[in-house]
Amino acid sequence: MLLDLLPRTALAGTRLPTASDLVPRPHDSARLFDHGRVFPADTHQPTPRTMSNGCRQLIVSILRTFPRMMVRAPTGLPPFVHPLGCGLHFAQGPDAGGLDDGWAAVQQFEAAPNGAGFIPLRPLAACIGVAHIFVARTANSDEFLWQTIEAEHRRIRAEFTPGETLAATQAMMLYTTMRLMVSGYEYFQANRGVLMTLNDLSRRFSELCPGPFSPAHMRLHRPTWEEWIFEETRRRIAVVCFLMTLVVGSEACLAILDPPSLLLPSSRALWEAKDRWSWEREFDAAWAEIGTVARHHQHAGPRLDTIGDLAVVKNGLSDPRFGAGRAGAAAAAASDALDSWHAGLDGLGIMLAAVLADH
């Protein structure tokens, strides 16, 4: 669940893993591709290494754009906030405004002109207002800004539906980014209120939606657009938590202790599809491409689902899914899979690629 992704103690100078720590050890191979949970229970301690300043600066430079993206809502939202999903409760019930009446919500979203169908839930609606204050802040407005954010911290604890809890989590992550921009990661050494609120939200979500917070990409049947948004939003929140943890520094964080199991975000084309028809077309095309690669290379098609998968391919390690023992075919299949993943990158993918390249 999300609780396992969040830093429990922020420490200055924490030594953090780099790309080599993201490659699974041989004895981890059996559990690396088991997506029944976010992280395996039997985590191992990675070899500590220091994150390079260049990689840290790149990640922070992208994180810094998120508050400004909120100002441009509903266009150009941060890559973990979906313009339709942020308005759905994702609750099972006729009055919940979630999955049961998602079709009506999608129709309203698609029919509304010029973003008029963008109706975020209260936590994110408030966050948009705060983002406007943050972007236009002055020395005289700082006190009001942080008092407003602190009030949102307290109010957010009253959210109850899965959608509201996700929206509250997204808002808190954006507030964390704002504080990181102004005060630096040293701030979190003594001020853990934001992190504690994120932990509380993760516990609440696990009670509302038992099971893995970040669900596997693989499914027996194609989900509906709104079901996929619900799952992909959670996968992307998990990735942002991981990246923030790398920047802020933490101990006892499973995202650091066992990063290979972290699920990768989907392609930008899937995430930014403007309507149900466009999403279905991109979804079917993505799975068709996997089948084409499999037929071309005459073995099980390489599927990049996790950071571990990505690290295996980028580091050229042999793996049964890439035709171990058949170096030529395996290398070609891995290269095709990596090229396909790179072609679909958005901001989250770029940050993950930077982490993998940080040797």
Secondary structure, 3 states (H helix, E strand, C coil): CHHHHCCCECCCCCCCCCHHHHCCCHHHHHHHCCCCCCCCCCCCCCCCCCCCHHHHHHHHHHHCHHHHHHHCCCCCCCCCCCCCHHHCCCCCCCCCCCHHHHHHHHHHHHHCHHHCCCCCCHHHHHHHHHHHHHHCCCCCCHHHHHHHHHHHHHHHCCCCCHHHHHHHHHHHHHHHHHHHHHHCHHHHHCCCHHHHHHHHHHHHHHHHCCCCCCCCCCCCCCCCHHHHHHHHHHHHHHHHHHHHHHHHCCECCHHHHCHHHCECCCCHHHHCCCCHHHHHHHHHHHHHHHHHHHHHHCCCCCCCCEHHHHHHHHCCCCCHHHCCCCHHHHHHHHHHHHHHHHHCCCHHHHHHHHHHHCC
